Each structure stands twice: as C-alpha cells, then as structure tokens.
C-alpha cells in the first residue's frame, strides 16, 4: 500500500472567494499515484483529500488545522509562529481519522480480515520495522 503526502496550506494570492492552493510538492504526489497504479497496490491519496479539505474550509477556516500562534500564545514560540506545513492537534486528528477510514475501507483494522498480500510480504510500522 502507498500513501501520498499531505499538501501544505499555501493559498495563492487572489480573492478569498477564489481559493486556489499552490502545488507545493511538485510532481511527488502524481509519481506516487503512478507507482501505485503500476504495481497494482492500494493507494491512500491524502494529497487530493487534504487539498479538497483546505479549499472547502477556505483560506481563513483552514488556519485552525495548522500550527499558528500569536506572540505570547505558546511557550516554545514566544514571538508567535505561522506554520502551514505542520498540523495542529485538530488538523492531525482530522488527517488521522481519514487514514483510519481509508485503512478500514481497505480491510485493515480491528476485526478486519487480513488483507491479501503477496507471499512473504509483511506490513511494518516505524516501531516494528
């Protein structure tokens, strides 16, 4: 199984009603999609999902998904922080929920039958790799 990267929150300049995101990851998401097609493996397309999420929420509301702190709001960033790459707890929870839904759809998770894997293939996580 492959997974595309989440998109960064980089709206292009323009009217707020015409929200357009920059494609900040160049061709990486499309290359991952092509590899999944070529190998015939499942794909969780978080790039497309997060792009739709940010545009749907809009320029203003999507800020809450990321680490944005005003001066004095966070001990680690006394001068404030505007980070459109790393998720806030809210953003991380939304993305994790989507990954869990997609994994369940693909047959992974509690109570799911073991998904078909090629002989000798095994799933790993960072903790068990």
Rosetta blueprint (number, residue, H / E / L):
1 X L
2 X E
3 X E
4 X L
5 X L
6 X L
7 X L
8 X L
9 X L
10 X L
11 X E
12 X L
13 X L
14 X L
15 X L
16 X H
17 X H
18 X H
19 X L
20 X L
21 X E
22 X L
23 X L
24 X L
25 X L
26 X L
27 X L
28 X H
29 X H
30 X H
31 X H
32 X H
33 X H
34 X H
35 X H
36 X H
37 X H
38 X H
39 X H
40 X L
41 X L
42 X L
43 X E
44 X E
45 X L
46 X H
47 X H
48 X H
49 X H
50 X H
51 X H
52 X H
53 X H
54 X H
55 X H
56 X H
57 X H
58 X H
59 X H
60 X H
61 X H
62 X H
63 X H
64 X H
65 X H
66 X E
67 X E
68 X E
69 X E
70 X L
71 X L
72 X L
73 X L
74 X L
75 X L
76 X L
77 X L
78 X L
79 X L
80 X L
81 X E
82 X E
83 X E
84 X E
85 X E
86 X E
87 X E
88 X L
89 X H
90 X H
91 X H
92 X H
93 X H
94 X H
95 X H
96 X H
97 X H
98 X H
99 X H
100 X H
101 X H
102 X H
103 X H
104 X H
105 X H
106 X L
107 X L
108 X L
109 X L
110 X L
111 X L
112 X L
113 X L
114 X L
115 X L
116 X L
117 X L
118 X L
119 X L
120 X L
121 X L
122 X L
123 X L
124 X L
125 X L
126 X L
127 X L
128 X L
129 X L
